[in-house]
């Protein structure tokens, strides 16, 4: 399996284990693309509403000292925010909070990939 799809699969698995529900994968619209869209129900008690989370997944084949999440530049963040705004305008989302997360995946020589979730990354 190619690195990108493998990373997205591992990210979705990690988020599901954390109790989140995957609403969409590889969402594309005129404003851009979002790797994963998930629902975080755990925020209902603490923040008063469930949260729709827009997730950028960054995968690398080795850890070169720079975390994959560092590749989520300000320009990339703006494209993700634009795609998220398009999504929210076209799907019923009233009453939900929103958040932008990054999941970094490093698949190197170690048999177990390193998968790191950064909630509220931007």
N, C-alpha and C positions, 0 to 999 in steps of 0.2 A: 504494500500500500504506500502511495506517495506520502512524503513528510507532512504536507499541509493537511490533507484529509485525516491522516493518522493523529495529528495534534488536535484537530477539532473533535475527533471521536474521544480522545483521552480527556479533553477539557469537559465535554458533555457528561462523560462518566463521573468525573470529579464533582461537577455541579449537582448532578442527580443524587450522588451519595450525600451531599450537603443538604439535601431536602428540596432542591429547586426542581421546577418542571420546565423542560425544554419546550418552548412555544414555536421556535423556528430555527432553521439552519440555513446559512448562506443566503440570507434575505437580500435580494437585489431590487433596486428601484432607480429612478432617474437621478436621485441624489447620491447614490453610492451603494455600498455593500456592508452588511453586518454579518459576522461569522456565526454568532449564536444570539438568540433572544430567549431569555429565560424568565420565569416568574419565581420571585423569592417571597414565599408566604410568611417567612419568619419575621418579617418587619411589621406585620400587622399588629402584634402586641407592643413592640417597642416604639414604632413610629406612627401607629394608627392607621396604616394602610399597607397593602401588599405592594411589592415593588417590581416593575418591569425592568429587567436588567439587559443592557446591550453590551455584549461581550466581544472583545477583540482577542483572537487567539494568535499568538506568535510562537512559531516552532523553529527550532534550530537543531542541527545534527550534532553539534558539540557545544560545550560551554567554553567560549573563548575569553571569558572574563567580563563580557558585556551581557547583562541579562536581556533576553529576547524582548521584554516589555519596553526596553529603551528604544526600540524601533517604532514605537507608537508616537510619532512626532506630532507637533502642534497641527500641522496640515492634515495628518491622518485623523487626529481627534476631531477636527472640524468636519471632515467628510463623514465620519461616523455620526456626529451630532446631527448633520443634515439628513442622513438616511433615517436616523431615529425620529426626527421631526416628521418626516414623510410617513413613516410607519404609524406614528401616533395620530396623524391626521386621517389615516385611512382605516384604522381599527379602533373599536371602542376601548378607550383607556381612561375614561374619566374616573376619578377616585383612586387611581394608582399613583404611586411615587415612581420616579425613574432614577436609574443609576448607570454608570459606565464602568465596567470592570475590564481587566486584562487577565488572561491566563497565559502564562509562559510555559512552554513545553520544550525540554531539552532531551533529545533522544541521542545518546552518545554510546560510548563503549560499555557503560554500565548496563546490565540487563534490564534494570527497572528505569523507565523514563522519569525525569524530574518534572513534576507538574506543580506549578505555583499559581494560586489564585490571589489576585490583588483587587479586592472590592473597592469601589470608589476611586479607581486609578486616575480618573480625570473628570 
